[in-house]
Amino acid sequence: MSVAVVGGGLAGITAALALADAGRDVSLYEGRGWLGGLTHSYRHGEIEVDNGQHVFLRCCEAYRRLLARLGVTDRVALQPRLSIPVRSAATGRTARLRRAPLPAPAHLAGSLLRYSPLRPGQRLRFIQAALALRRVDPSDPATDEQSFGDWLSAHGQSPRAVSALWDLIGVATLNAPAPHASLALAATVFQIGLLTKASAGDIGWSLVPLRRLHGEPALQHLSAAGARVYTGARVESVRPRGDRWTIGVRGDEHVVDQVVLAVPPAAAQRLLPAGLPFPPGWAEQLGSSPIINAHVVYDRPVLDGPFLATVESPAQWIFDRTAQAGEAVPAGGQYIAVSLSAADDLVDLPTAQLREMLVPELAKLLPAARGAGVLDFFVTRERHATIRQGPGSGRLRPPPGAVAPGLAIAGAWTATGWPATMEGAVRSGEAAAAAVLSTVEHVPAEVAR
Ligand SMILES: Cc1cc2nc3c(=O)[nH]c(=O)nc-3n(C[C@H](O)[C@H](O)[C@H](O)COP(=O)(O)OP(=O)(O)OC[C@H]3O[C@@H](n4cnc5c(N)ncnc54)[C@H](O)[C@@H]3O)c2cc1C
């Protein structure tokens, strides 16, 4: 049976690998010149740059399965025990969110009770609200209609507690501040990542540029599994033809038995055949939310440790990228990326203005940056990093899997039970592949007899 997978991001890669491993005749079509989708790398001068810093959690089991299938688990770091240094730009003090060897949710209680960006009363109220969040049912459609911000204020959380703790995690994982985030998705993130299993929230990151973690190994493994991979192959149409499908690409038509459409919502809306139960304009309603990264090369080390989260600062999260960047970072220098999620107000600012804003901010946060020379400063902007994960977004997210006979959808934007993340993308790819594989193979009548 032949299957066309359209889209070579993590969702498409996962589906294509699962189908090729199961013996299907797989062709993967990717519009760009590389695999990996929203997780990719390019060269800025001699420096290897990722389009944006990516992290995962120990609980991202589907994503970690993909890493294992690609043979790259030795190319990521995974904390043995969750530990997040959090520095205040106002006071320069560093608090640490760290798990103790206790079952959840007690594993975080000690570090929360000492969390200096909040006053003692705020810390206690945070713990009470976190315990209440454990009881919220994310699968109830009514939960998704509520704003996380409203829920937090109804549970005694001050603007200070929201910005210094809830949004520290929430903005980075939901790509939206609490008032604009769905309660269902926020509850999912906090319940799975922090409140249910102690080890779930341990943080992982790539030790190599993302292209060497996803896109390049995927190309190798897909080819080895017998799949054909076409890059630079933008699919223009997907149409039913009898009980088969026609894929239009570069003016040619390819006929296949089944299709997995693993493209972002706007492309899916264009390509899905008419007559499916999607509300008009659903992709625009789902919308998208930007993430930008400011990349700064210093002439000396400025950041201790692999990353730093910040409060009372626009800098959000800062990552050391020196080792991933290759030899091009001058000896003795350091390359850091400042990851700015929910960047609606920043995405259109000129690089010079971002530099004017962020370099002094980094000097406030990182004492060693005060006298340091900035050798390079540049910005990567991803306008459609994730869907807009606001209240009511769940209604617009169809489940991954079959949408018509022989046609399945995948993508981090589908209803995977997760926010739009690498884990969601891989889960959706697994679900789409399972839907394709569950279709009984058509056996010609004379053979069946
Ligand atoms: C800057 C940034 C930071 C992020 N940080 C994190 C993080 O820390 N942790 C995390 O878990 N997630 C993070 N994410 C989100 C994560 O990258 C995505 O959720 C995930 O990679 C999406 O995978 P996907 O396969 O669903 O979609 P995509 O990666 O968008 O893949 C879809 C593919 O389809 C292709 N395509 C589109 N139209 C066509 C067509 N007509 N024909 C052929 N191909 C087509 C596209 O070129 C693309 O390659 C981040 C995203 C960004 C941008």
The ligand as an SDF file (V2000), in Angstrom:
LIG
                    3D

 53 58  0  0  0  0  0  0  0  0999 V2000
   11.2020   29.3160   17.9980 C   0  0  0  0  0  0  0  0  0  0  0  0
   10.4350   28.1090   18.4520 C   0  0  0  0  0  0  0  0  0  0  0  0
   10.6650   27.5850   19.7060 C   0  0  0  0  0  0  0  0  0  0  0  0
    9.9610   26.4530   20.1270 C   0  0  0  0  0  0  0  0  0  0  0  0
   10.2690   25.9160   21.3320 N   0  0  0  0  0  0  0  0  0  0  0  0
    9.7420   24.7260   21.6560 C   0  0  0  0  0  0  0  0  0  0  0  0
   10.1800   24.0540   22.8050 C   0  0  0  0  0  0  0  0  0  0  0  0
   11.0420   24.5470   23.5400 O   0  0  0  0  0  0  0  0  0  0  0  0
    9.6480   22.8430   23.0940 N   0  0  0  0  0  0  0  0  0  0  0  0
    8.7100   22.2630   22.2850 C   0  0  0  0  0  0  0  0  0  0  0  0
    8.2880   21.1380   22.5840 O   0  0  0  0  0  0  0  0  0  0  0  0
    8.2550   22.8820   21.1880 N   0  0  0  0  0  0  0  0  0  0  0  0
    8.7540   24.0870   20.8450 C   0  0  0  0  0  0  0  0  0  0  0  0
    8.3360   24.7080   19.7050 N   0  0  0  0  0  0  0  0  0  0  0  0
    7.2280   24.1250   18.9410 C   0  0  0  0  0  0  0  0  0  0  0  0
    7.6700   22.9540   18.0510 C   0  0  0  0  0  0  0  0  0  0  0  0
    8.7980   23.3300   17.2890 O   0  0  0  0  0  0  0  0  0  0  0  0
    6.5320   22.6020   17.0970 C   0  0  0  0  0  0  0  0  0  0  0  0
    5.3400   22.3750   17.8250 O   0  0  0  0  0  0  0  0  0  0  0  0
    6.7870   21.3470   16.2830 C   0  0  0  0  0  0  0  0  0  0  0  0
    8.1050   21.3160   15.7650 O   0  0  0  0  0  0  0  0  0  0  0  0
    5.7750   21.3030   15.1370 C   0  0  0  0  0  0  0  0  0  0  0  0
    5.9700   20.1600   14.3340 O   0  0  0  0  0  0  0  0  0  0  0  0
    4.9390   19.8330   13.1730 P   0  0  0  0  0  0  0  0  0  0  0  0
    5.4910   18.6810   12.4240 O   0  0  0  0  0  0  0  0  0  0  0  0
    3.5820   19.7170   13.7400 O   0  0  0  0  0  0  0  0  0  0  0  0
    4.8610   21.1330   12.2510 O   0  0  0  0  0  0  0  0  0  0  0  0
    5.9870   21.8710   11.3970 P   0  0  0  0  0  0  0  0  0  0  0  0
    7.2840   21.7880   12.0690 O   0  0  0  0  0  0  0  0  0  0  0  0
    5.4170   23.2050   11.0720 O   0  0  0  0  0  0  0  0  0  0  0  0
    6.0770   20.9810   10.0640 O   0  0  0  0  0  0  0  0  0  0  0  0
    5.1960   21.1350    8.9900 C   0  0  0  0  0  0  0  0  0  0  0  0
    5.9980   20.9720    7.7030 C   0  0  0  0  0  0  0  0  0  0  0  0
    5.1080   21.0120    6.6010 O   0  0  0  0  0  0  0  0  0  0  0  0
    5.7710   21.6640    5.5590 C   0  0  0  0  0  0  0  0  0  0  0  0
    4.7840   22.1140    4.5740 N   0  0  0  0  0  0  0  0  0  0  0  0
    3.8710   23.1080    4.6990 C   0  0  0  0  0  0  0  0  0  0  0  0
    3.0960   23.1730    3.5950 N   0  0  0  0  0  0  0  0  0  0  0  0
    3.5410   22.1990    2.7630 C   0  0  0  0  0  0  0  0  0  0  0  0
    3.1390   21.7590    1.4660 C   0  0  0  0  0  0  0  0  0  0  0  0
    2.1240   22.3430    0.8040 N   0  0  0  0  0  0  0  0  0  0  0  0
    3.7970   20.7320    0.8890 N   0  0  0  0  0  0  0  0  0  0  0  0
    4.8260   20.1280    1.5260 C   0  0  0  0  0  0  0  0  0  0  0  0
    5.2470   20.4990    2.7600 N   0  0  0  0  0  0  0  0  0  0  0  0
    4.6060   21.5200    3.3570 C   0  0  0  0  0  0  0  0  0  0  0  0
    6.5240   22.8030    6.2350 C   0  0  0  0  0  0  0  0  0  0  0  0
    7.5730   23.3090    5.4150 O   0  0  0  0  0  0  0  0  0  0  0  0
    7.0050   22.1040    7.5100 C   0  0  0  0  0  0  0  0  0  0  0  0
    8.2950   21.5340    7.3200 O   0  0  0  0  0  0  0  0  0  0  0  0
    8.9890   25.8550   19.2770 C   0  0  0  0  0  0  0  0  0  0  0  0
    8.7530   26.4020   18.0190 C   0  0  0  0  0  0  0  0  0  0  0  0
    9.4660   27.4950   17.5920 C   0  0  0  0  0  0  0  0  0  0  0  0
    9.2200   28.0210   16.2150 C   0  0  0  0  0  0  0  0  0  0  0  0
  1  2  1  0
  2  3  1  0
  2 52  2  0
  3  4  2  0
  4  5  1  0
  4 50  1  0
  5  6  2  0
  6  7  1  0
  6 13  1  0
  7  8  2  0
  7  9  1  0
  9 10  1  0
 10 11  2  0
 10 12  1  0
 12 13  2  0
 13 14  1  0
 14 15  1  0
 14 50  1  0
 15 16  1  0
 16 17  1  0
 16 18  1  0
 18 19  1  0
 18 20  1  0
 20 21  1  0
 20 22  1  0
 22 23  1  0
 23 24  1  0
 24 25  2  0
 24 26  1  0
 24 27  1  0
 27 28  1  0
 28 29  2  0
 28 30  1  0
 28 31  1  0
 31 32  1  0
 32 33  1  0
 33 34  1  0
 33 48  1  0
 34 35  1  0
 35 36  1  0
 35 46  1  0
 36 37  1  0
 36 45  1  0
 37 38  2  0
 38 39  1  0
 39 40  1  0
 39 45  2  0
 40 41  1  0
 40 42  2  0
 42 43  1  0
 43 44  2  0
 44 45  1  0
 46 47  1  0
 46 48  1  0
 48 49  1  0
 50 51  2  0
 51 52  1  0
 52 53  1  0
M  END
$$$$
